[in-house]
Amino acid sequence: MIRITFPHTKILKGKAMAREGNLEAPTRHPLDWLSDDFYNEESLNQELERVFDICHGCRRCVSLCASFPTLFDLVDESETMEVDGVAKSDYMKVVDQCYLCDLCYMTKCPYTPPHEWNLDFPHLMLRAKAVKFKKGEVAARDKFLSDTDGLGKFAGIPIVTQTVNAVNKTKPVRAVVENLLGVDKDAWLPEFATTKFRSSAAPSKSHPVKDGANTPGKVAIYSTCYVNYNEPGIGHDLLAILEHNEIQYVMVEKEACCGMPKLEQGDLQGVAEKKAINIPQLAKLAKQGYAILTPVPSCTLMYKQELPLMFPECADTQLVKEAMWDPFEYFVARNRDGLLKTEFNHALGNVSYHIPCHSRVQNVGRKTADMLQMIPDTKINVVERCSGHAGTYGVKKEYHQMSMKIGKPVFKSMASEAPDYISSDCQLAGHHIEQGMEVNGLKPAEMAHPLTLLRKAYGI
């Protein structure tokens, strides 16, 4: 039997809804995570059923991730072929496939607020994850992987770091880790750095502060866990670019994880604890007129969107939101101010550049591509699609193969122009793409972060 549903004629609570899609830009409501109703399972299931019913009648998001095919399979295989035929105990199968990339909300869904159906699929999934976490149903493996500050203790101690890195490359050990922790033995894992970025960052030289019409003339660096513990070279590239452009910088005096890994597990109290460490430090810098730069898109998004929605009444959180910049967003704005050097000494050739999901959600446009396209004799192939890595999702045994399937169109697109370099603002996505190209037998290319490429182009 073939069933056709027209979402614009759908009936909700006895009321016909005639308007198809939004005429206004999507908006987001604050996250009501402190209320009792937020964690009420009956209330949650009612909202899940309401939203799933709308999604079932629309199905525009089927190609984005595994959440939607999982939902539609559950519906189509039920006795009624409607959402009311799906057991509520199976709802979590949909939730577990969501890694909060936000692309359904930003690029596909026609029913986001201010539409009267008020559909925010990612934040509903976040609510369900929070309920699951509060019930104690999140695996120890997931809590372990989300503790980036704890894992970062392996970094910076040469003999420990070298041992851990060597073990992670050993196939028999990876097989044991897969059995014990559920970390896929074939998934790429980051190495730990022998020297942390924050402890090795060179202090800024003294430069006159030149504020532009669009940009503050001084910068504070929130290094992020990944750059600090895993790839400090990215941070050093950022500092070199700032120094070359005579932009004075400081390091954030004290920082913890931004909380995104905790958010992805539904550990909202854990997010609040990280916020209590970071926001006072960052707010102090924002009040002093610093632009705050974060070289990892997920961390930038955390301060631009998720924390402000969790703490809408916190003035310091909102202040930090306004002071937070993606590095290339800052550089392009700095160039508009006429205060960025654009004399490049080295061409980059063909660069396949991937825009991460969490960069797209920030609504800043293709700023990295705009910057790289200023480099003479450099061609940028821009790929706008989810790579499938999604934080810890892509390394878990039960999801790794799905993450490779989701990323396959990206792998092919990145390889299509015979690039000299492949690059993504999200270094985890970059490594995932590099692995995906290899697994699929595509021609390899050197993988480098956009900040590394910009430094290379400057010749510094």
C-alpha positions as CSV (number, residue, x, y, z in Angstrom):
1,M,0.0,0.0,0.0
2,I,1.3,3.5,-0.9
3,R,0.3,6.3,1.5
4,I,0.7,9.9,0.6
5,T,0.5,12.6,3.2
6,F,0.2,16.4,2.5
7,P,1.6,18.3,5.5
8,H,-0.1,21.5,4.5
9,T,-3.5,19.9,5.1
10,K,-2.6,18.2,8.4
11,I,-4.9,18.4,11.3
12,L,-3.5,19.2,14.7
13,K,-5.7,19.1,17.8
14,G,-8.8,19.4,15.7
15,K,-7.7,22.5,14.0
16,A,-6.9,22.6,10.3
17,M,-3.5,24.2,9.5
18,A,-3.4,25.8,6.1
19,R,-0.1,27.6,6.0
20,E,2.8,25.7,4.5
21,G,6.2,26.8,5.8
22,N,7.5,30.0,7.4
23,L,7.4,33.5,6.0
24,E,9.7,34.7,8.7
25,A,13.3,33.8,9.7
26,P,13.4,31.0,12.3
27,T,13.7,32.0,15.9
28,R,14.6,29.9,19.0
29,H,12.9,29.8,22.4
30,P,15.0,29.7,25.6
31,L,15.5,26.2,26.9
32,D,13.2,25.6,29.9
33,W,15.6,23.1,31.4
34,L,15.1,24.1,35.1
35,S,11.3,23.4,35.1
36,D,9.9,20.2,36.5
37,D,7.8,19.7,33.3
38,F,11.0,19.6,31.2
39,Y,11.8,16.2,32.8
40,N,8.3,14.8,32.9
41,E,8.2,11.7,30.7
42,E,4.5,11.8,30.0
43,S,4.8,15.4,28.9
44,L,7.9,14.6,26.9
45,N,6.3,11.7,25.1
46,Q,3.3,13.8,24.2
47,E,5.5,16.4,22.6
48,L,7.6,13.7,20.8
49,E,4.4,12.2,19.4
50,R,3.2,15.6,18.2
51,V,6.5,16.5,16.5
52,F,7.1,13.0,15.1
53,D,3.6,13.2,13.5
54,I,4.5,16.4,11.8
55,C,7.9,15.0,10.6
56,H,6.1,11.9,9.3
57,G,3.8,14.0,7.2
58,C,6.6,16.0,5.8
59,R,9.8,13.8,5.5
60,R,12.0,16.6,4.0
61,C,14.8,15.8,6.4
62,V,15.1,12.1,5.5
63,S,18.6,12.6,3.9
64,L,20.2,14.5,6.8
65,C,21.0,11.9,9.4
66,A,19.8,8.5,10.8
67,S,17.2,10.0,13.1
68,F,14.6,10.6,10.4
69,P,15.0,7.3,8.5
70,T,14.7,5.5,11.9
71,L,11.5,7.4,12.7
72,F,10.0,6.8,9.3
73,D,10.9,3.1,9.4
74,L,9.2,2.8,12.8
75,V,6.1,4.4,11.4
76,D,6.0,2.5,8.2
77,E,6.5,-0.8,9.9
78,S,3.8,-0.2,12.5
79,E,0.3,-1.7,12.3
80,T,-1.3,1.7,11.7
81,M,1.4,3.2,9.5
82,E,1.0,6.3,11.7
83,V,2.9,7.6,14.7
84,D,0.2,6.3,17.0
85,G,1.3,2.8,16.0
86,V,4.9,3.3,17.2
87,A,5.6,2.1,20.8
88,K,6.7,5.0,23.0
89,S,9.5,2.8,24.2
90,D,10.9,3.0,20.7
91,Y,11.0,6.8,20.6
92,M,14.5,6.8,22.1
93,K,15.8,4.9,19.0
94,V,15.2,8.2,17.1
95,V,16.7,10.3,19.9
96,D,19.9,8.3,20.1
97,Q,20.6,8.9,16.4
98,C,20.5,12.7,16.8
99,Y,23.8,14.3,17.4
100,L,22.5,17.9,17.6
101,C,24.0,19.2,14.3
102,D,20.9,21.5,14.0
103,L,20.8,21.2,10.2
104,C,17.2,20.1,10.2
105,Y,16.2,23.2,12.1
106,M,18.4,25.5,10.0
107,T,18.1,24.1,6.4
108,K,15.0,21.9,6.0
109,C,12.2,22.3,8.5
110,P,9.4,24.6,7.3
111,Y,7.7,24.6,10.7
112,T,10.2,26.2,13.0
113,P,9.1,29.1,15.2
114,P,7.5,31.5,14.6
115,H,5.4,29.0,12.6
116,E,2.4,28.1,14.8
117,W,3.5,24.4,14.9
118,N,6.6,25.6,16.8
119,L,8.8,22.7,15.8
120,D,12.4,22.6,17.2
121,F,13.5,19.0,16.6
122,P,17.1,19.3,17.9
123,H,16.1,20.9,21.2
124,L,13.3,18.3,21.6
125,M,16.0,15.6,21.1
126,L,18.1,17.5,23.7
127,R,15.2,17.4,26.1
128,A,14.8,13.7,25.6
129,K,18.5,13.2,26.1
130,A,18.3,15.2,29.4
131,V,15.5,13.0,30.6
132,K,17.5,9.9,29.8
133,F,20.6,11.3,31.6
134,K,18.6,12.2,34.7
135,K,17.2,8.6,34.8
136,G,20.8,7.3,34.9
137,E,20.4,5.6,31.5
138,V,23.5,7.1,29.8
139,A,26.4,4.6,29.5
140,A,29.6,5.0,31.4
141,R,31.4,5.0,28.0
142,D,29.5,8.2,27.0
143,K,30.2,10.0,30.2
144,F,33.9,9.0,29.8
145,L,34.1,10.4,26.3
146,S,32.4,13.6,27.2
147,D,34.8,14.4,30.0
148,T,37.3,16.2,27.8
149,D,39.0,18.0,30.8
150,G,39.5,14.6,32.4
151,L,40.9,13.0,29.2
152,G,43.1,16.1,28.7
153,K,45.1,15.1,31.8
154,F,46.9,12.6,29.5
155,A,48.3,15.6,27.5
156,G,51.5,17.4,28.3
157,I,53.3,14.5,30.0
158,P,55.6,13.2,27.3
159,I,56.0,9.6,28.4
160,V,52.3,9.2,29.2
161,T,51.3,10.9,26.0
162,Q,53.7,8.8,23.9
163,T,52.4,5.6,25.5
164,V,48.7,6.4,25.1
165,N,49.2,7.5,21.5
166,A,51.1,4.3,20.7
167,V,48.5,2.1,22.3
168,N,45.7,3.8,20.4
169,K,47.5,2.8,17.1
170,T,47.8,-0.8,18.1
171,K,45.1,-3.0,16.5
172,P,44.9,-5.7,19.2
173,V,44.5,-3.0,21.9
174,R,41.9,-1.2,19.9
175,A,39.9,-4.4,19.6
176,V,40.1,-4.8,23.4
177,V,39.0,-1.1,23.8
178,E,36.1,-1.7,21.4
179,N,34.9,-4.7,23.5
180,L,35.3,-2.8,26.8
181,L,34.3,0.7,26.0
182,G,32.4,0.4,22.7
183,V,34.8,2.7,20.9
184,D,35.0,1.4,17.3
185,K,38.4,-0.2,16.5
186,D,38.4,1.4,13.0
187,A,37.4,4.9,14.0
188,W,40.0,7.6,13.9
189,L,41.0,8.9,17.3
190,P,42.9,12.1,18.1
191,E,46.4,11.9,19.6
192,F,47.3,13.7,22.8
193,A,49.9,16.5,22.5
194,T,53.2,16.2,24.3
195,T,53.0,20.0,25.1
196,K,49.7,21.7,25.7
197,F,48.8,24.8,23.8
198,R,48.1,27.0,26.8
199,S,51.4,26.3,28.4
200,S,53.4,26.8,25.2
201,A,51.6,29.8,23.7
202,A,53.9,32.8,23.0
203,P,52.9,36.0,24.7
204,S,51.7,38.8,22.3
205,K,54.1,41.5,21.4
206,S,53.0,45.0,22.3
207,H,51.0,46.5,19.4
208,P,48.8,49.6,19.4
209,V,45.1,48.7,19.7
210,K,43.4,49.7,16.5
211,D,39.6,49.3,16.8
212,G,37.8,49.2,13.5
213,A,34.2,50.0,12.6
214,N,33.4,46.3,12.8
215,T,36.0,44.8,15.0
216,P,37.7,45.4,18.4
217,G,41.5,45.8,18.0
218,K,42.4,43.3,20.7
219,V,41.7,39.6,21.0
220,A,41.3,37.1,23.8
221,I,41.9,33.4,22.9
222,Y,39.7,30.7,24.3
223,S,41.9,27.8,23.3
224,T,39.3,24.9,23.5
225,C,40.0,21.4,24.8
226,Y,40.9,20.0,21.4
227,V,43.4,22.6,20.5
228,N,44.9,22.7,24.0
229,Y,45.2,18.9,24.5
230,N,45.3,17.4,21.0
231,E,46.5,19.8,18.2
232,P,48.2,22.8,19.7
233,G,49.6,23.7,16.3
234,I,46.2,25.1,15.3
235,G,46.4,27.5,18.2
236,H,49.9,28.5,17.3
237,D,48.8,29.2,13.8
238,L,46.1,31.5,15.1
239,L,48.6,33.4,17.2
240,A,51.0,33.7,14.3
241,I,48.3,35.2,12.1
242,L,47.3,37.7,14.8
243,E,50.9,38.6,15.4
244,H,51.5,39.1,11.6
245,N,48.5,41.4,11.5
246,E,49.7,43.3,14.6
247,I,46.6,42.4,16.6
248,Q,47.3,42.3,20.3
249,Y,46.0,39.2,22.1
250,V,45.8,37.6,25.5
251,M,45.0,34.0,26.6
252,V,41.8,33.5,28.7
253,E,43.3,33.3,32.2
254,K,41.4,30.2,33.2
255,E,39.2,28.0,31.1
256,A,37.3,24.7,31.2
257,C,35.5,22.7,28.5
258,C,32.8,24.7,26.8
259,G,30.3,22.0,27.8
260,M,29.3,20.9,24.3
261,P,30.2,17.2,24.9
262,K,28.1,17.3,28.1
263,L,25.2,18.9,26.2
264,E,25.3,16.1,23.6
265,Q,24.8,13.6,26.4
266,G,21.9,15.5,28.0
267,D,24.0,16.4,31.1
268,L,22.7,19.9,31.5
269,Q,23.8,20.2,35.0
270,G,27.3,19.4,33.8
271,V,27.0,22.1,31.3
272,A,26.0,24.6,34.0
273,E,29.1,23.6,36.0
274,K,31.4,24.4,33.1
275,K,29.5,27.6,32.5
276,A,30.2,28.7,36.1
277,I,33.9,28.4,35.5
278,N,34.1,30.0,32.0
279,I,31.5,32.8,31.9
280,P,33.1,34.9,34.7
281,Q,36.4,34.8,32.9
282,L,35.0,35.5,29.5
283,A,32.6,38.2,30.7
284,K,35.5,40.1,32.3
285,L,37.3,40.2,28.9
286,A,34.1,41.1,27.1
287,K,33.7,44.1,29.4
288,Q,37.3,45.1,28.7
289,G,36.5,45.3,25.0
290,Y,38.1,42.1,23.7
291,A,36.9,40.1,20.8
292,I,36.9,36.5,22.0
293,L,38.1,34.0,19.4
294,T,37.6,30.2,19.6
295,P,39.2,28.0,16.9
296,V,36.6,25.2,17.2
297,P,33.1,25.8,15.8
298,S,31.2,23.7,18.3
299,C,32.8,25.8,21.2
300,T,31.9,29.0,19.4
301,L,28.4,27.8,18.9
302,M,28.1,26.9,22.6
303,Y,28.7,30.5,23.6
304,K,26.8,32.1,20.8
305,Q,23.7,29.9,21.0
306,E,23.3,27.1,23.5
307,L,24.4,28.8,26.7
308,P,22.5,32.0,26.0
309,L,19.4,29.8,25.4
310,M,20.0,27.9,28.7
311,F,20.6,31.1,30.7
312,P,18.6,33.8,29.0
313,E,18.5,35.9,32.2
314,C,22.2,35.9,32.8
315,A,23.6,39.2,31.6
316,D,27.2,38.0,31.5
317,T,26.3,35.0,29.3
318,Q,24.5,37.4,26.9
319,L,27.6,39.7,27.0
320,V,29.9,36.9,26.1
321,K,27.6,35.9,23.2
322,E,28.0,39.3,21.7
323,A,31.8,39.2,22.1
324,M,32.4,35.7,20.7
325,W,33.8,35.4,17.2
326,D,34.7,32.6,14.8
327,P,38.4,33.4,13.8
328,F,37.5,33.8,10.1
329,E,34.4,35.8,10.9
330,Y,36.8,38.2,12.7
331,F,39.4,38.2,9.9
332,V,36.9,39.0,7.2
333,A,35.3,41.8,9.3
334,R,38.8,43.1,10.1
335,N,39.5,43.2,6.3
336,R,36.3,45.2,5.8
337,D,37.8,47.7,8.3
338,G,41.0,47.9,6.2
339,L,43.0,46.5,9.0
340,L,44.0,43.1,7.8
341,K,47.1,42.3,5.7
342,T,46.2,40.7,2.4
343,E,49.7,40.3,0.9
344,F,50.1,36.5,0.5
345,N,53.4,34.9,-0.5
346,H,52.2,31.4,-1.3
347,A,49.4,30.1,-3.4
348,L,47.5,27.0,-2.1
349,G,46.3,25.5,-5.4
350,N,43.1,23.6,-5.2
351,V,41.5,23.4,-1.7
352,S,38.4,21.4,-0.9
353,Y,36.9,23.1,2.1
354,H,34.1,21.6,4.2
355,I,31.8,23.9,6.2
356,P,31.0,22.2,9.5
357,C,27.4,22.0,10.7
358,H,28.2,24.1,13.8
359,S,29.7,26.8,11.6
360,R,26.6,26.9,9.4
361,V,24.3,27.2,12.4
362,Q,26.1,30.4,13.5
363,N,24.7,32.1,10.4
364,V,27.9,34.0,9.7
365,G,28.1,32.8,6.1
366,R,31.1,31.3,4.3
367,K,33.7,33.4,6.0
368,T,36.5,30.9,5.9
369,A,36.0,30.4,2.1
370,D,35.8,34.2,1.7
371,M,39.1,34.6,3.4
372,L,40.9,31.8,1.5
373,Q,39.6,33.0,-1.8
374,M,41.6,36.2,-1.3
375,I,44.8,34.2,-1.8
376,P,46.0,34.4,-5.4
377,D,46.1,31.3,-7.5
378,T,43.9,29.5,-5.0
379,K,40.7,27.7,-5.9
380,I,38.2,26.8,-3.2
381,N,35.7,23.9,-3.7
382,V,33.1,24.5,-0.9
383,V,31.3,21.5,0.4
384,E,28.2,22.2,2.6
385,R,27.0,18.9,4.0
386,C,27.4,17.1,7.3
387,S,30.6,15.0,7.5
388,G,28.9,12.5,9.8
389,H,31.5,12.6,12.6
390,A,29.5,14.7,15.0
391,G,31.6,14.8,18.2
392,T,31.7,11.4,19.9
393,Y,29.0,9.9,17.6
394,G,31.4,8.8,14.9
395,V,33.8,6.9,17.2
396,K,31.1,4.8,18.9
397,K,30.9,1.2,17.8
398,E,27.2,1.2,17.2
399,Y,27.3,4.4,15.1
400,H,30.7,4.5,13.3
401,Q,29.6,2.8,10.1
402,M,26.5,5.0,10.0
403,S,28.8,8.1,10.4
404,M,30.8,6.9,7.4
405,K,27.6,6.4,5.4
406,I,26.3,9.9,6.3
407,G,29.7,11.3,5.3
408,K,30.1,9.5,2.0
409,P,28.7,12.3,-0.2
410,V,31.1,14.7,1.5
411,F,34.0,12.4,0.9
412,K,33.2,12.2,-2.8
413,S,32.7,15.9,-3.1
414,M,35.9,16.8,-1.3
415,A,37.8,14.5,-3.6
416,S,36.1,15.6,-6.8
417,E,38.3,18.5,-7.7
418,A,41.6,16.7,-7.2
419,P,42.5,19.0,-4.3
420,D,46.0,19.8,-3.0
421,Y,44.5,20.2,0.4
422,I,41.3,19.2,2.2
423,S,40.2,21.4,5.1
424,S,37.5,22.0,7.6
425,D,37.1,24.4,10.5
426,C,36.2,21.4,12.6
427,Q,39.4,19.4,12.8
428,L,37.5,16.3,13.9
429,A,35.4,16.5,10.7
430,G,38.7,17.0,8.7
431,H,40.2,13.8,10.0
432,H,36.9,11.9,9.5
433,I,36.8,13.1,5.9
434,E,40.4,12.1,5.4
435,Q,39.7,8.6,6.7
436,G,36.5,8.4,4.6
437,M,38.4,9.3,1.5
438,E,40.9,6.6,2.2
439,V,38.3,3.9,3.0
440,N,36.4,4.7,-0.2
441,G,39.5,4.5,-2.3
442,L,39.5,8.2,-3.3
443,K,42.6,10.1,-4.2
444,P,44.3,11.3,-1.0
445,A,45.1,15.0,-0.3
446,E,47.0,16.7,2.6
447,M,44.6,17.6,5.4
448,A,45.2,21.0,7.1
449,H,43.1,23.3,9.2
450,P,42.1,26.6,7.5
451,L,44.2,28.5,10.0
452,T,47.2,26.4,9.0
453,L,46.5,27.2,5.4
454,L,46.2,30.9,6.0
455,R,49.5,30.9,7.9
456,K,51.1,29.0,5.0
457,A,49.7,31.5,2.5
458,Y,51.1,34.4,4.5
459,G,54.5,32.6,4.6
460,I,55.0,33.0,8.3
